[in-house]
């Protein structure tokens, strides 16, 4: 008995199936049939109609299995993204060349100061923020030989366009020999003991503004 005779209007091409015991669930026009191939011959199919409820239950089971697989795959991907540290981005530029040096400038974000503010020293004239200690604890700039450069806090940074930087708390400035290669470290919160680092090269005429990425130091 051929497939066409068994299913009448519900036709199914099975010539591409060359292995026995292959089951195909056909859900069409509110009916379902399971076709079992008993031999490798195309004209020896047996047709067994299943109740619609049974097909729905089996379909829901398969959907559940597929959903679990997709869920695990999604959870694994999102989990990896959550566990991977994306690093820190800081606005930086080098310019104002003079006598073989250029000025290094980087913006200090408002959130950085709010999360880990400078220590206050109380005296007879009131509380004074200890910015020098704060800068040393959060930022470090070294040349290729490992020599540490002195960073100073300023309220102005003419190399960093305000339209792109926004309104930072302040700026760090330092004159450095150029051309040269430098290593810049940033510690957002001292108590968390996370250090981020980047290496950059500064040409004799400086380095244009960019949001530079600092990677987590493992």
C-alpha positions in Angstrom: 0.0 0.0 0.0 1.5 3.3 -1.0 1.8 6.5 1.1 -0.7 8.3 -1.1 -3.3 5.7 -0.6 -2.9 5.7 3.2 -2.9 9.4 3.7 -5.0 10.5 0.8 -4.7 14.3 0.7 -1.9 14.2 3.3 1.0 13.4 1.1 4.6 13.0 2.3 7.7 12.4 0.2 9.8 9.8 1.9 12.1 8.8 -0.9 15.0 10.6 0.8 14.7 8.3 3.8 16.8 5.2 3.3 17.0 3.9 6.9 14.4 1.7 8.6 12.6 2.5 11.8 12.4 6.2 11.1 9.3 7.9 12.7 7.9 11.1 11.3 5.1 13.0 13.1 2.7 14.7 10.7 0.3 17.2 12.1 -2.0 18.5 9.4 -5.6 19.5 9.3 -6.2 18.7 13.0 -5.0 15.1 12.6 -1.7 13.4 13.2 -0.1 10.2 11.8 3.0 8.4 12.7 4.7 6.8 9.7 7.0 3.8 10.4 9.2 2.5 7.7 9.4 -1.2 8.2 11.9 -1.9 5.3 13.9 0.2 2.9 11.2 -0.1 0.2 9.2 3.0 -0.5 6.0 1.0 -1.0 6.0 -0.8 2.4 4.9 1.9 4.8 2.4 1.4 7.6 0.3 4.3 8.7 -1.0 4.6 12.3 -3.1 7.6 13.3 -2.5 9.0 16.8 -5.0 10.9 19.0 -4.6 14.6 18.7 -4.2 14.9 22.5 -1.2 12.5 22.4 0.5 14.5 19.6 0.0 17.7 21.6 1.5 16.2 24.7 4.5 14.8 22.8 4.9 18.1 21.1 4.9 19.9 24.4 7.5 17.5 25.7 9.8 18.1 22.8 9.3 21.8 23.1 10.2 21.6 26.7 13.4 19.6 25.9 14.3 22.2 23.2 13.6 25.0 25.6 15.9 23.5 28.3 18.7 23.1 25.7 18.3 26.7 24.5 18.1 27.9 28.1 21.3 26.3 29.1 23.0 27.7 26.0 21.7 31.2 26.7 22.6 31.0 30.4 26.1 29.9 29.5 26.6 32.7 27.1 25.1 35.4 29.4 27.0 33.9 32.4 30.3 34.2 30.5 29.5 37.8 29.6 28.7 38.7 33.2 31.8 37.1 34.5 34.1 38.6 31.9 35.3 42.0 33.1 34.9 44.5 30.2 37.6 46.7 31.6 37.5 50.5 32.2 37.3 53.3 29.7 39.0 56.7 30.4 39.1 59.8 28.3 42.8 60.5 27.5 44.9 62.7 25.2 48.4 64.0 24.7 49.4 67.3 23.2 50.8 70.8 23.8 54.3 69.8 22.6 57.2 71.8 23.9 60.9 71.0 24.1 60.6 67.3 23.4 57.8 66.8 25.8 54.0 66.7 25.5 51.3 67.1 28.1 49.4 64.0 29.2 45.8 64.5 30.2 43.1 62.2 31.5 39.6 62.9 32.9 38.7 61.9 36.5 35.1 60.8 36.4 32.5 62.0 38.9 31.5 58.4 39.7 35.1 57.5 40.5 35.3 60.2 43.2 31.9 59.4 44.6 32.6 55.7 44.9 35.9 56.1 46.6 36.4 59.8 47.7 39.6 61.3 49.0 40.4 61.1 52.7 39.7 64.2 54.7 42.3 65.8 57.0 40.8 67.8 59.8 42.6 70.8 61.0 42.0 74.2 62.6 40.9 75.5 59.2 38.4 72.7 58.6 38.6 69.5 56.6 41.0 69.3 53.7 40.7 66.6 50.9 44.0 64.7 50.5 44.1 64.7 46.7 47.8 63.8 46.3 47.3 60.6 48.3 44.1 59.8 46.4 45.7 60.2 43.0 48.7 58.0 44.0 46.3 55.3 45.2 44.1 55.4 42.0 46.4 56.4 39.1 49.9 55.5 38.1 51.8 56.5 34.9 55.1 54.9 34.1 57.5 55.2 31.2 59.1 52.3 29.4 61.9 52.0 32.0 59.4 51.8 34.9 59.9 55.3 36.1 56.8 56.8 37.7 55.6 60.1 36.4 54.1 62.8 38.7 50.4 63.3 38.0 48.8 66.6 39.2 45.1 67.3 39.5 43.7 70.3 37.6 40.3 71.8 37.0 41.1 72.3 33.3 41.9 69.9 30.4 42.2 71.7 27.1 43.0 68.5 25.2 39.8 66.8 26.2 36.7 68.2 24.4 33.9 68.8 26.9 31.3 67.8 24.2 32.7 64.3 24.4 34.0 64.1 27.9 31.0 65.7 29.5 31.5 67.1 33.0 34.3 65.2 34.8 35.2 65.9 38.4 38.6 67.2 37.3 41.7 66.3 35.2 45.1 64.7 35.7 48.0 66.4 33.9 51.6 65.6 33.5 54.4 66.5 31.0 56.1 63.4 29.5 58.9 63.0 27.0 57.8 62.2 23.5 57.9 60.1 21.5 57.7 57.3 24.1 55.7 54.3 25.3 53.9 54.4 28.6 51.9 52.2 31.0 48.9 53.7 32.7 47.2 52.0 35.7 43.8 52.8 37.2 42.3 51.5 40.5 38.6 52.5 40.6 38.1 51.5 44.3 41.1 50.8 46.4 39.3 48.4 48.8 38.2 46.2 45.9 41.9 45.6 44.8 41.1 45.7 41.1 43.7 47.2 38.9 43.2 48.1 35.2 46.1 48.8 32.8 46.8 49.9 29.3 50.0 50.6 27.3 50.1 53.4 24.8 52.5 55.2 22.6 52.7 59.0 22.3 54.3 60.6 19.3 56.4 63.7 19.3 53.4 65.9 18.4 51.1 64.2 20.9 48.1 61.8 20.7 44.6 62.8 19.8 41.7 62.4 22.2 40.2 58.9 22.6 38.4 56.8 25.1 41.1 54.3 25.9 40.3 50.9 27.3 42.2 49.6 30.3 42.1 45.8 30.9 41.9 44.1 34.2 45.2 43.0 35.5 44.9 39.4 36.6 
